[in-house]
Structure formats: structure tokens, C-alpha cells
Amino acid sequence: MQFDHNALRWTREPLNWEMNDDTIRITTKPHTDLWQRTYYHFRNDNAPVLQMTTDERYFSFVVRTEFDSKHRFDQCGVVMYLDSENWLKASIEYENERFQHLGSVVTNLGYSDWATTEIDASVKSMWYRLSRREDDFCIECSEDGQTFRQMRICHMHKATDAVSFGIYACSPEDSSFCATFSQMQLLPCQWQAHDGQKPDDEI
């Protein structure tokens, strides 16, 4: 499978971005974000998203991110954006000079959740692998692009047919930074079928 940069399409194209060979750079605009309702009780849906669309039901998408974030909530990573109320993302969100949050947000039917772990603020690069098995998804991360660690498995209620996936970057507060995306690959699904407990019988 081949990742085709020409197949990428913007949802909310940013003012400042460039593409050279296999590298994409986005300079974020202040007060941009993706979030729906839960806990904070506000809705943000204005982050730039660059994606391709496929009806393939089993695949993995890999991307390397590099970033110079230095303000609270600055973030960039992998995304699967279906519409304003159904999407998932994984990224590192800067918090302060000591730590930042490596995590993921899953938004189903207009409600977001956020699962995170703290990592050192010195980390300025991360690989992500997003895998699809029908309407279930797995997000993994890696420091070297070789050994991936599971971050999350989730179900997406609206991912029943074609899905769009790719990259995003945003700055929810009054800040801006440069996010670089490279070494993007589209692979056969690297998330293997479960070999443990058998599925329940369908009723």
C-alpha cells in the first residue's frame, strides 16, 4: 500500500503551511482546537485537519511528528476526523517546563474523552500508528518508529463505511508553533486479530 500525498485534503486549511517531498509543516494559529462538550462544557471545532479518505476496512497509518511547542495545550499528531461530533486524535500536549501529556481523545456522538500519561517536557518528537479493523481502532506511539506501544483501543460508532484520516496541529490558547510531519506510510493492518477469548455469540 502506498501513501499518496496528492490524496490529502484540508478541513480548515491553515494560513501557514508547506509541503516538501514527504514532509509537511504547519504553523498553528492561536485559539484553535478540537473538543466536544465533556467536562469543560464547551465545543471547539476549528483545528486544521489534513486527511485522505479510504473505504479500506483494514489498514495502518504511520506518521512521525516533530514540534517546538512551548505553550500550554500546544499539540500535533494523528487524527481520524469524520465530522464535528465523531473523531479521534492522538498527540502530545505541552503543559509546562517539566511535563507534557501524551494522550488521545475519542469523540463519539458529540462527546469527547481524554486519556493521558505524563512525559518529560524535553520530548520533541513522536511517531504514531493508527490502525483500523472495521469500526474499531487502535492508536500506538513510538520514540523510534520501530517499537510501538499501545495507547488505546476504541470503537467509532460512525466509522461504518469510508473514513478520513491524517494529521492535525493546533494551539488552543494564545500561542503558535511549528509542527512537522514526515515518513507517512499506509500499510496493511499491523493490529492483529485478537487471539484470546472468543467473541460472544451475536443475538
N, C-alpha and C positions, 0 to 999 in steps of 0.2 A: 504494500500500500504506500502511496506517495502523498506527502502533504503538499498541497498546491497553494502557494501564497496568492495566486490570482483569484482563487475562490473566496478569499476573505472579504467580508462586507462589514461596514460600520453600522452600529447603532449608536447614535450621538457621536459623530466624528469630532475629535478634539481639534483645537486651533493649531496646536504644535505637535507634529509627529513626522516621522520619516521612516522609510523602508529602504535598506541597502542589502542586496543579496538575500541572506536568510535572517537578517536582523531587523527588528522593529523597535523604534524608540518612541515613547510617549512622554511628553511633558504635561503633567497633570494641571488641571485648573482648580483653584480653591473652591470649596463648598460643593464637591461632587462626591456621590456615594451611592451604594445600593443597600437598602434595608427596608423591611416591611413590618410595621406595627409593633411586634412583640416587645414587651418590657418598656421600651423607650416611648411607645405610643406615637411615633411619627413615621412618615413614609418618605424615603428618598429613592429616587429612580432617575438619576441624571449622570451616572458614570459612563464614560465612553467604553464601548464593548466592540471588539473586533473578532468576528467569527466566520466559520464556514458551516455549511449545512449538509447533513448526510442522513439517508434513511437506513444506513448500515446499523444493524442492531447489536453487533459485537465488534468493538474496536477499543484501542487505547490511543490517547493523545498525550504527547510528552513535550514539555517546554522548559527551557532554562530562563530564570528571571535574575536580573541584577538591578540594584536600586541604591540610590543615595538618600533615602528617606531620613528625615531628621525632625519631623513634627508629629505630634500625636495623631494616630489613626491613618497616616500615610500608608498606602497599601498597593500592591500589584500582584497579579497571579493568574490562575487559570479560572475559567468561567464556563458555565453552560446556561445561557440565558434564553429561555423560551418566550417569556413575556414578563410584564412588570410584576406579576404575582407568582411566578414559577421559575425558579432559577437556583443554581448553586455556585459557590465560589470558594476558592482556597487561596490563602495568601499569608504574608507576614505583615502584621500591622504594628507600626512603630508606636511605642508607648513613652519611653523616656531614655535617658542616657545609660540606664542599667539593663533594661529588658524590653522585649517586644513580644507580641503574641503571634505564634504560628497556629493557624486555625482554619476553620471552614464554617461557612454559613449555608444552610439549606433552607430554601423558601418554598413552601408548598401552599397553594391556595391562599396566598396573601399574608402568610405569617412566617417570619424568619426565626431561626435559632442560631446560636453561635457557640461552637465548641473550640476551646483553645488550650494551648500549653505555653508556658513562658520559655523563651530562649534568650540568649545574650544579645544585647543591642549591637554587638560588633558584627553579627551575621549580615552580610550584604548580598548574598546570592542563594537561590534555592531552585531546585528542579521540582516539577510536579508531573504526576501522571494521572490522568483522568480516564477511567475505563468504564465502558458500558456493557452490560449484559441485559438486553431487552429494556425494561423500565427500572432497572436497578443500576446503581453506580458506585464505583469505588474511587476514592481520592487517596493518592500516595505522595510522599515527598522524599527527596534525596539530596544530600550535600554534594555528591559526586556524579550523579547521573547514571550510576551503575546499580547501587543498592538502594532500593525503595522501601520505605516504611509506611504501613497503612495508617492513614489519618482517620478515615471514615468510610462506612458503607451506608448507603441511603436509598430510599425509594422516591421516585419522582412521579407524582400522580398523572401529570400531563405529558410525560415522555412516552407516549404510546406509538408514535409514528416517527417522522423525521425530527431530528434535534439539531440545534445550533450550538457550537462550542468554540472556544478560543481563549482570548486573553482580555484583561482589563487592567486599568490603573486609575486611582482616584485619590483625592485629598479632601476628606470631609470637613476639615476646619480651614482656617485662613493660611494655607500653605501651598507649595508647589514643589515637585521634584521630578527627576528623570528616571523612567523605568525602561529597562532594556530587555527584550525578549529574543531568544535565539535558539538554534538547534531544535526547532519544532519538528516532530515526527508524528505520522499517523501509522499505527501498527495494528496487526491482528491483536485481538483482545489478550492482554497479558494477565488479566484477572481470571484465574482458573475456576472452573465449576467446583462447587462445594462437594467434598468427598466424605463428609461426616454423616450426621443424622439425615435420614431420608425425609423428603418433603411430606407434609401431611396430605392425605387424600383430599382432592378437591370435592366439595359438596355441591 
